[in-house]
């Protein structure tokens, strides 16, 4: 009994509960999602007329949903996504509030237009009406109540299917499997479609960047990794940034890579994040044989590490600076750094400064 009562209440909020009859009049509920607005006709509509009105309501509802969706997509792709930089640094709830607000405005705009056409249609077919408060009928129309239950069940089945599909199938994992099988062109096709549908999701560009690199589409790979890095929710996706640097390292475009490092270092206010970029830059300079420039950075980083900067691993920095001293033929200083780090000769130092490498996922990045 309780379940039936709940369903009945839900039915009264649904579009299927669209009319009430009195002794000498019929009130049709508005399609503008405001359940309190009705159109009173001074006549009793027969069953066929009620069915015809329901078909009109269905058409208006469907067109409203379609136009709301289309207009929202236009705003999404023509305004929000092209200006994604305005949203990247916002908190998630701020962006959610903006998106909900835009969707509400779009819905209201289309609903007003649809309501005007619906009212004109009713007046043309059934004559003049009076706008009144719509009271739900105590008598539930069995035909439309059953239709509501059918649609309600379908909607819940659809939600369950979507939930299980999202649980057991990930488009990102599928694209990554294509990459694992070296089906790079197929991976690019899927990632491109995904980027068109959800252009604010960085994973699509990251996966496509990897596939583009394997197909020697180097400029496209750089663009993809740059976009993936900039779209990162916290603005600090080092894997995609390092992948962009790797491609430039592979192409021997060292100057451009250094400019990327300098740009990021200048704009970052967080000292720990800045240290990470400085350390990566020091390693990059070492691997491009700019040992003196690398030494300057290592000196600065070690001073910071001595001051208990949490992110910086002091012993590791001494080991890497020892490598730089070795390349500069300053053996005494190299040995001193090794001793400071707890080592006494190069033979026991089995972990040299890493070279740039291309990473497919975060697991690879963190093992690196």
N, C-alpha and C positions, 0 to 999 in steps of 0.2 A: 504493500500500500504506500509506503514511504517513497519507494522507488518511482512509482507511478506519479506521485505528487511532484517529485523533483523533475521528471520528464515533462510533466504538464507545464510547470513553471518555465522550463527551458523553451518549450514550444511557444509559449506566449511571447517570448523575446525573439523568436525566429520570424523570418519573412512569411512562413506558411500561415501564421495567424494574422490574416490581413483584412478580415471583415467582421462586422457584427450586424445583426438584423434586429430591428424593432418592429412594432406593429405596422407602421406605415412608412418606414425609412430603412436605408442601408448605409452604413458608414464604412468606407474603404480606408484602410491604413496607408499613410504616406510611405513612399519608398526612400525617404531621406534619412533613414536610420533613427529618426526621432519617433519613438513609439507613441508619444502623446498626441501627434498630429493626425487628424483624420478628415475625410471629405464626405459630408453627409448629403445623400441624395434622397429626395422625398418620394421614394418608391421602393418596393421590395424587389430586389433582383432575384431572378430564378436561378436554378443550378447552372444552366448553360452560361448565363451572363457572368456568374461568379467564376466559372472555369476560364472564360475568355479574359476576365480581368487578371486572373492569376498568370495567364500567359504573357499579358502586357507587363506585369510586375517582373516576371522572370527575365524578359528581354531587357528591361531597364536596369535590373540588378546586374546582369551579365555585362552590359555595356559599361556600367559604372565601374565595375571591377577591372575590366580590360583597360579603360581609359586612365583609371588611377594608376594601374601598373605601368602603362606606357609613359605617362607623364612623369612618374617617379623615376623610371629608367632614364628618361631624357635629363632630368635634373642630376641624377647620379653620375651619368657619363659625361655630361656637358659642363657640369659645375663642380660637383663634389670630388670626383676622382681626378680631374685635371688639376685641381687645387688641393691635392691630398696633403701637401706640406702644411697647410693650415690646420690639419686635424691630427698630424702625427704626434705632436707634443702635448696634445690634450689628454686629460684623464679619460678612461673608457666611458665613465658615466656622463661626462660632458658631451662626447661624441654621440652617445646613445640618446641624450636629451635633444641634441640638434637633429638627429635622424628622425626621431619620433615626432618632433615638432614639424619638420618638413613634410613627413608623411601625413600628419594631421591636416596641415594646410592644403596639401594636394587633394586629400580625400574630401575635405569640406568644399573646395572649389568645384570638383567634379560632381559632388552630391547636389549642390545648389543648381547646377545646370541640368542635371538629370531630373530633378524634382520639377523644374519649370516645364520640361518637355512632357513629363508624366501627367501633370495637371492639365496641360493643353490637350493631351490625348484623351483623358477622361472626359473633359468638357465636350470635345468634339463628338465622342461616341455616345455619351449617356446624358448629356445636357448639363445644366448648371448645378453647382454644388455649394455647400456652405462649409467653411473650415471650422472644425470643432475639435474638442478634446476626444481622443480615441480611447474608449473604454473596452477592455478585453471582455469578450463574451464568456459567460459562465458555461455555456454549452459548447463543448469542444467538437469541432467538425471531424468526424472519424476519418474521412478521406484524407484530409490534409494533415491530420495528426499522424496517420500511418506513413504519409509521405515524409513528414519530419523525422520520424523514427528511422526510416530507411536511410535518409541523408545523414542522420546523426551517426548511424552505425558505419556507413561508408567513410565518413570523415575520420572516425576513430581508428578504423582499419588502416586508412592511409597514413595517419600519424604513427601507428605502430610499425608499419612497413618502413616509413622514413627513418624511424628511430633505429630499427634493426639494420637497415641498410647503412646508416651512418656508423653503427657499431662495428659491423663486420666488413665494411668496404670503405677504404680510404682512397680517393683519387690520387693523392700524393704518393701513397705506397705503390699503387698500380703503375704510376709514371716512373717511380724509382726502379720498379722491377723491369720495366722496359729498358731503362738505362743499363741495369745489370746484365741484360741480355744483349746489350749493344744495339738495340733498336732505337737509335738516337732520333731518326726522322719521325718515327711514331711518337716518341716522347715529346718532341717539339710540337707536333700537331695537338696533342692533348693539353700540354702546358699552355699553348697559345689560346685554345678554346677556354681553358680555365681562367686565363688572364683576362679574356674578354668578358666573361661572366662575373668574375670577382677580381677586378684589377687592383684591389687594395691589399690582396693577400701576397706576401713576399715569397712564399714557397714556390709559386708557379714560376717566377723569374729565376729563382735559384736553380731549380731543376732544369729549366730551359737553358740557362747559362752554361751548366755543365755539359748538356747535350750539344750545344752550339760549339763549345770548345772542342769536343771530340770530333766534330765535323769540320773543324778548322774555320769556323765562322767567328773569328776572334773579336772583331768589333762588336758583333751582336752579343757575344758572351760578356764583354766588358759592360755594355749597356744594361744587360739583364742583371748582372751582379750589382751594379751601381743602384739600380732601381730597387732590388731586393734589400739592399743595405739601408737605403733611405726609408723604406716602408716598414722597417722593423719597429715593433710597438714601443720599445723603450729607447729607440734611436741608437742602440749599441749592439748591432749584429756583426760581431767581428769575423765570423766565418765568411759571410758574403763580401765583406770589405777585403779580407785576406785573399779570397779567391780572385777578386778584381786585381789586386796587386800581383798575384801569381801570373795572371794572363799577361800583364804588362812586363813582368820579369821574363816570362817565356819569350815575349816579342822583343826583349831588350830595350823596351821603352822606359828606361830607368828614370829619366827626368820627370816624366809624367807621373810615375808612381810616387816620387818624392813630393811632387806638388800635392798629390792626394793626401799624403801623410801630413804635410804642413797645414793644409786646409782644415783637416779634422782637428789637429792639435790646437790651432788658433781659436776654433769656435767652441771647444769643450771647456766647461767651467768646473766639472768634477775632476779633482786632482787624481784620483785613482784611475779613472778612465783615460786621463791624459798620460799617466805613467805607462799604461798599456800600449798606447799608440807610440810613445817614445821608445819603448822597449822593442816593439815590432820594427820601428824605423831603424833602430840601431842594428838589429839582426839583418835587415834588408841592406843597409849600407855595407855591412861586413861581407855579405854574399855578392855584392856588386863591386867588391874590392876597393871600396872607399874607406880604408881603414882609419885614417886620421879623423874623418868626420864621425865614424862610428865610435872612436875612442872618446870624443868629446861627450857624446850622449851617455856612454857607459860611466864616465866619471861623474856626471851629474846624477845618474840613477843610483850609483853606489852611495853618494852623499845622502840622497833621500832615504835609501835603505838603512843606512846607519842611524837615521833619525826615526827608526821604527815605522816606516811607511808600510802598512800591512800588506798591500798587494805585492810589493817587491820582495823577491827571494834573494837575500843577500849573498849566500854562498853560490847560488847559480850565477848571479851577476859577476862575481869574482872569477868564476870559471870561464865565462864567456869573454870577459875582458882579457884574461890570460891568453885566449886564442888570438885576440886582436894584437896584443903585445908580441906574440910569436910571429905573426905575419909582418909586423913592423921591425922584426929582428931585435927586439928589446927583451932578450932572454931573461935577464935578471929580474925585471919587473914581472914577466910572465910567471917565473918560479915563485916570486913573492905572493902573487895573487893565488896561485895554486895552493901554497902553504896556508894562506889565510882561509881558503875554502876547505882545508882539511886534506889536500892531496900534495904529493911531493914530486911527482914526475908526470910527464905527458902520457906515458904508457897506461897509467891507471885512469886516464880521463877518456872514457868511452862515449861520452855524450856531447858531441860538438854543437856549435851553433846550427840550429836547423835551417835548411833551405826552404824557400817558399814552396808550397805544394798545393795541389788542387783538392778540395774536400767536397764530398758529396752530401754529407749529413753532419749533424752536431756530434754524433758519436765519434766520427773520424776526427773532428776538430778538437774534441777534448782529449782524445788519445794522443793527438799531435802536441 
